[in-house]
Amino acid sequence: MSAGATHIPLSKLIGALSYALDVTEGEPPGHAVRTCMIGMRLADVLGLDGAARSNLFYALLLKDAGCSANSAKMAALFGVDDHIAKRTSKRIDWSGRLPAFVWSWRTVSQSGSVRSRFERLLDIKEEGEVTKALMQARCDRGAEIALLLGLERETAEAIRALDEHWDGAGQPRGLRGEEIPLLGRILCLAQTAEIFHRESGVPAVVRVARKRRGGWFDPGLVDALGAIAGDREFWDSLAGGDVAGWEPEDRMLVADDERLDAIASAFAGVVDAKSPWTYRHSDRVSLIALGLGDALGADERTFPDLTRAALLHDIGKLAISNRILDKPAALTHVEFAQVREHPLVTERIVGRVPGCEHLAGLAGAHHERLDGSGYPHGLREDELTPPMRLLAVADVYDALTSERPYRRARSSDDALAVVHSEVPKRLDPDAFAALERLLGDDEHEARREVIRRLSRAPGP
């Protein structure tokens, strides 16, 4: 990100990155932004003050910040694409036993036999406390990310209370009534309103809100929603997906370099939490890429861009099912085709972030190769910049030295041998030579130990 990026409103950065959270939840792009617009319109009706509106604004955009924390477990429990499980669960009253059972039956192992599906349902029932703990982890992680970004505790607590219900039947703490923070109650209603409006219009929003009044939703908030049901201009404006103007102007936050780094690190954490096999991958790739740049004498002014691109390089993997990411066997041609799409998703997400547009190509090029055999664009040697080449080598080395569901981690020496076999045809010889120096020279001992320590770090 350039120096000018320090004057970009934080709302624009987080609003753009919220699209990554949408794909993780199996929702169409813009879900969080539209939810934000609905929640802020409710704030107008309720007459919330500037501080509360600002805290609500960021809570609405970041409501799903912890979403990747339970993706792997959901895919494993239900034997289905986690995006499908997440998306469909938002459209039923999962706090009721009958609708929860019907949803579970329709969701689990759809291609399996009747017996295997019943067995999986029994497993899910037996793991009730486990799934509750996963919801707790999701909510706590989302709140933690808000605090990491320097936002107020009220914002974090609203995110933590996203799935609590007015009648006490929500998750994970079973809070009831006004025990639930007001901003959290608004998040719960605004999220549901966005989903039903997008699929069936305002009448469907009114129906579900009335049906769940006093159950899921605060009756007073349902009444506030009813007060805007006839505002056709507002509901039509949701299609534009623009949060400009909804943040209180006198409290507008601006992203400085420190906060930009925090945002990149936080979203790298969202990516790496999606699969237990990628824990800290983005952090390690960032450290290795910086080490390579330093070993090659790169201009230090390029380091912030390289760091942030490396942290965000796999953000497109949020769109891939954990049934693929965590598969303990070779991928099918169809599955690998989906994996090959993730750099394109990375480019789309990073390319829409103000101040990050110029990083989209770098972040999305980590699987490109000098001979044109890489993906997604098949770029060749003359099209790959030095930072792209460094990022590719860093990504390959870390992947080889990390555990994967289908193989054990390789030793550093074995990984270096594999990388060397790709030089100079596919991987850059200068970047490889820098990797050898980084891992072998006493001059780089401190950084090498950091990388090794991260590589040994246990999963969450």
TAZILIN-V348620 format. One record per pair of residues at least 12 apart in sequence whose ideal C-beta (glycine too) atoms are under 10 Angstrom apart, sorted by the first residue. I is the first residue (numbers start at 1). J is the second residue. Records with the same first field share a line. If there is no record, write none. Layout:
# TAZILIN-V348620
I = J  J
This chain:
# TAZILIN-V348620
1 = 13  255  257  260  261  263  264  304  305  307  308  309  353  354  355  356  357  358  359
2 = 304  305  355  356  357  358  359
3 = 257  301  304  355
4 = 354  355
5 = 255  256  257  260  304  308  353  354  355  356  357  358
6 = 254  255  256  257  258  259  260  355
7 = 254  255  256  354  355
8 = 254  255  256  260  353  354  355  356
9 = 243  244  247  252  253  254  255  354
10 = 57  58  61  149  150  151  247  252  253  254  255  256  259  260  263
11 = 36  54  57  58  61  243  244  245  246  247  252  253  254  255  354
12 = 243  244  247  255  352  353  354  355
13 = 61  149  253  254  255  259  260  263  264  353  354  355  356
14 = 32  33  36  57  58  61  62  65  146  149  151  243  253  255  263  266  267  353
15 = 30  32  33  36  57  58  60  61  62  241  242  243  244  246  247  352  353  354
16 = 33  61  349  350  351  352  353  354  355  356  357
17 = 32  61  62  65  263  264  266  267  270  312  315  349  350  352  353  356
18 = 30  31  32  33  35  36  60  61  62  63  64  65  243  267  349
19 = 31  32  33  241  315  318  345  348  349  352  353
20 = 32  64  65  67  68  267  270  271  312  315  316  317  318  319  345  346  348  349  350  353
21 = 61  62  63  64  65  66  67  68  142  267  270  318
22 = 34  35  64  67  318  319  349
23 = 67  83  315  316  317  318  319  320  345  348  349
24 = 64  65  66  67  68  71  82  83  86  270  271  273  274  315  317  318  319  320
25 = 63  64  67  68  71  82  83  86  87  89  90  191  318
26 = 67  71  81  82  83  84  85  86  87  88  89  90  319  321
27 = 64  67  83  86  87  90  191  194  195  198
28 = 87  195  198  199
29 = 241  348  349  352
30 = 194  198  238  239  240  241  242
31 = 63  64  87  90  191  194  195  198  241
32 = 60  61  62  63  64  65  191  194  241  243
33 = 60  61  194  238  240  241  242  243  246
34 = 60  190  191  193  194  195  197  198  237  238  239  240  241  242  243
35 = 60  61  63  64  186  187  189  190  191  192  193  194  195  238
36 = 56  57  58  59  60  61  62  63  187  190  194  241  243  246  247
37 = 60  190  194  234  235  237  238  240  241  242  243  245  246
38 = 60  186  189  190  191  192  193  194  197  205  225  228  234  235  238
39 = 53  56  57  59  60  61  63  158  183  186  187  188  189  190  191  193  194  246
40 = 53  56  57  60  186  190  243  245  246  247  248
41 = 190  193  224  225  227  228  231  234  235  237  238  246
42 = 56  185  186  189  190  193  221  224  225  227  228
43 = 56  57  60  182  183  186  190  224  246  248
44 = 224  227  228  234  246
45 = 221  223  224  225  226  227  228  231
46 = 182  186  220  221  224  227
47 = 224
48 = 182  183  186  248
49 = 248
50 = 247  248  249  250  251
51 = 152  154  248  251
52 = 152  154  158  182  183  186  248
53 = 183  246  247  248  251
54 = 151  152  154  155  247  248  250  251  252  253
55 = 146  151  152  153  154  155  156  157  158  181  183  248  251
56 = 154  155  158  182  183  184  186  187  190  246  247  248
57 = 151  155  183  243  246  247  248  251  252  253
58 = 146  149  151  152  154  155  156  158  159  183  247  253
59 = 142  143  146  151  152  154  155  156  157  158  159  160  161  162  181  183  184  186  187  190
60 = 155  158  159  183  186  187  190  191  194  243  246
61 = 146  155  243  246  247
62 = 142  143  145  146  149  151  155  156  158  159  187  266
63 = 139  142  146  158  159  162  163  184  187  188  190  191
64 = 86  138  142  159  162  191  270
65 = 138  139  141  142  143  144  145  146  148  149  156  159  266  267  269  270
66 = 135  136  137  138  139  140  141  142  143  144  145  146  159  160  162  269  270  273
67 = 82  86  138  141  142  270  273  274  318
68 = 82  138  141  267  269  270  271  272  273  274  275  317  318  322
69 = 134  135  136  137  138  139  140  141  142  144  269  270  273  274  460
70 = 82  85  86  131  133  134  135  136  137  138  139  141  273  274  322
71 = 83  85  86  134  138  273  274  275  318  320  321  322  325  326
72 = 134  273  274  275  276  277  278  322  323  325  326
73 = 127  130  131  133  134  137  138  276  322
74 = 86  89  107  131  134  138  322
75 = 274  275  321  322  323  324  325  326  327
76 = 123  322  323  326
77 = 104  107  108  120  123  124  127  130  131  134
78 = 104  107  108  109  110  120  121  123  124  323
79 = 107  108  109  110  111  112  116  117  120  123  124  323
80 = 107  108  109  110  111  112  120  321  322  323
81 = 107  110  320  321  322  323  324
82 = 274  320  321  322  323  325  326
83 = 318  319  320  321  322  323
84 = 107  110  321  323
85 = 103  104  107  108  321  322
87 = 195
88 = 103  106  107
89 = 103  104  107
90 = 191  192  194  195  196
91 = 103  192  195  196  199  208
92 = 104  106  107
93 = 165  169  208  211  212  215  216
94 = 163  169  170  171  216
95 = 163  165  167  168  169  170  171  212  215  216
96 = 169  215
101 = 121  125
104 = 117  120  121  124  125
105 = 117  118  120  121
107 = 120  121  124
108 = 120  121  123  124
109 = 121
131 = 171  172
132 = 171  172  173  174
133 = 172
134 = 171  172
135 = 162  163  170  171  172  173
136 = 160  163  171  172  173
137 = 172  273  460
138 = 159  160  162  163  171  172  273
139 = 156  157  159  160  161  162  163  164  171  172  173  184
140 = 156  159  160  172
141 = 159  160  269  270  273  460
142 = 156  158  159  160  162  270
143 = 155  156  157  158  159  160  161  162
144 = 156  159  160  266  269
145 = 159  262  263  265  266  267  269  270
146 = 158  159  160  266
147 = 159  266
148 = 262  263  265  266  269
149 = 253  255  259  262  263  265  266  267
150 = 253  256  258  259  262  263
151 = 253
154 = 181  182  183  184
155 = 183
156 = 181
157 = 180  181  183  184
158 = 180  181  182  183  184  185  186  187  188
159 = 181  183  184  187
160 = 172  173  175  181  184
161 = 173  175  179  180  181  182  183  184  185  187  188
162 = 180  183  184  185  187  188  191
163 = 175  184  187  188  191  216
164 = 176  177  179  180  181  184  185  187  188  216
165 = 177  180  185  188  212  214  215  216  217  218
166 = 178  179  180  185  188  189  212  213  214  215  216  217  218  219  220  221  222
167 = 212  214  215  216  217
168 = 180  215
169 = 215  216
170 = 184  188  215  216
177 = 214  218  219
178 = 218
180 = 218
182 = 218  220  221
184 = 218
185 = 216  217  218  220  221
186 = 217  218  221  224  225
188 = 212  216  217  218  221
189 = 205  208  209  212  213  216  217  218  221  222  224  225
190 = 221  225
192 = 205  208  209  212  216  217  225
193 = 205  206  208  209  217  225  228  229  235  238
194 = 238
195 = 208
196 = 208  209
197 = 235  238
198 = 238  239
201 = 235
202 = 228  229  230  231  232  234  235
203 = 229
205 = 225  226  228  229  235
206 = 222  225  226  229  230
208 = 222
209 = 221  222  223  224  225  226  229
210 = 222  225  226
213 = 225  226
255 = 354  355
257 = 304
260 = 304  308  353  355  356
261 = 304  307  308  311
263 = 308  311  312  353  356
264 = 282  286  304  307  308  309  310  311  312  315  350  353  356  359
265 = 282  283  286  307  308  311  312
266 = 311
267 = 282  308  311  312  315  318  349  350  353
268 = 280  281  282  283  285  286  308  310  311  312  313  314  315
269 = 282  283  311  460
270 = 282  315  318
271 = 311  312  313  314  315  316  317  318  346
272 = 284  311  314  317  459  460
273 = 459  460
274 = 314  317  318  320  321  322  325  326
275 = 317  320  322  324  325  326  404  405  459
276 = 322  325  326  403  405  458  459  460
277 = 322  325  326  328  399  402  403  404  405  406  459
278 = 314  317  325  326  398  399  402  403  404  459
279 = 402  403  454  457  458  459  460
280 = 398  402  454  455  457  458  459  460
281 = 313  314  317  395  398  399  402  454  455
282 = 310  311  312  313  314  315  317  395  398
283 = 310  311  398  450  451  454  457
284 = 310  394  395  397  398  399  401  402  450  451  452  453  454  455  457
285 = 309  310  311  313  314  366  391  393  394  395  396  397  398  399
286 = 306  307  308  309  310  311  312  313  391  394  398
287 = 307  310  394  398  438  447  448  450  451  454
288 = 310  390  391  393  394  395  396  397  398  401  434  435  438  439  447  448  450  451  454  455
289 = 303  306  307  309  310  311  313  366  387  390  391  392  393  394  395  397  398  431
290 = 303  306  307  310  390  394  438  447
291 = 390  394  434  435  437  438  439  444  447  448  450  451
292 = 306  386  387  389  390  391  393  394  397  428  430  431  432  433  434  435  437  438
293 = 306  307  386  387  390  391  394  431  434
294 = 434  438  443  444  447
295 = 390  430  431  433  434  435  436  437  438  441  443  444  447
296 = 386  389  390  430  431  433  434  437  438
297 = 434
298 = 386  387  390  434
302 = 386  387  390
303 = 387
304 = 359
305 = 356  358  359  362  363  387
306 = 359  362  386  387  390  391  394
308 = 350  353  355  356  359  362  363
309 = 346  350  356  358  359  360  361  362  363  364  365  366  387  388  391
310 = 359  362  363  366  387  390  391  394  395
311 = 363
312 = 346  349  350  353  356  359  360  362  363  364
313 = 342  343  346  350  359  362  363  364  365  366  367  391  392  394  395
314 = 342  343  345  346  363  366  395
315 = 342  343  345  346  347  348  349  350  353  363  364
316 = 339  341  342  343  344  345  346  347  348  349  350  363  364  376
317 = 339  341  342  343  345  346
318 = 342  345  346  349
319 = 338  341  342  344  345  346  348  349
320 = 335  338  339  341  342  345
321 = 335  338
323 = 335
324 = 336  338  339
325 = 338  339  342  404  405
326 = 404  405  406
327 = 404  405  406
328 = 404  405  406  407
329 = 405  406
330 = 406
331 = 406
336 = 375
337 = 375
339 = 367  375
340 = 367  374  375  376
341 = 375  376
342 = 364  366  367  375  376
343 = 360  361  363  364  365  366  367  368  374  375  376  377
344 = 364  375  376  377
345 = 364  376
346 = 359  360  363  364  365  366  376
347 = 359  360  361  362  363  364  365  376  377
348 = 360  364
349 = 363  364
350 = 362  363  364
351 = 363  364
359 = 387
361 = 377  379  383  384  385  387  388
362 = 384  385  387  388  390  391
363 = 388  391
364 = 376  377  379  388  391
365 = 377  379  383  384  385  387  388  389  391  392
366 = 388  390  391  392  393  394  395  396  399
367 = 379  391  392  395  396
368 = 380  381  383  384  388  389  391  392  426
369 = 381  384  389  392  396  422  425  426  427  428
370 = 382  383  384  389  392  422  423  424  425  426  427  428  429
371 = 422  424  425  426  427
372 = 384  426
373 = 425  426
374 = 392  426  427
381 = 424  425  426  428
384 = 428
386 = 428  430  431
387 = 431
388 = 428  431
389 = 427  428  429  430  431  432
390 = 428  430  431  434  435
391 = 431
392 = 419  422  426  427  428  431
393 = 419  422  423  427  428  429  430  431  432  434  435
394 = 431  434  435  438  451
396 = 415  418  419  422  426  427  431  432  435
397 = 410  412  415  416  418  419  427  431  432  435  438  439  451
398 = 415  451  454  455
399 = 415
400 = 412  414  415  416  417  418  419
401 = 414  415  416  418  451  452  455
402 = 415  455
403 = 455  459
409 = 455  456
412 = 435  439  440  448  451  452  455
413 = 439
415 = 435  439
416 = 432  435  436  439  440
419 = 431  432  435  436
420 = 432  433  435  436
423 = 435
438 = 451
439 = 451  452
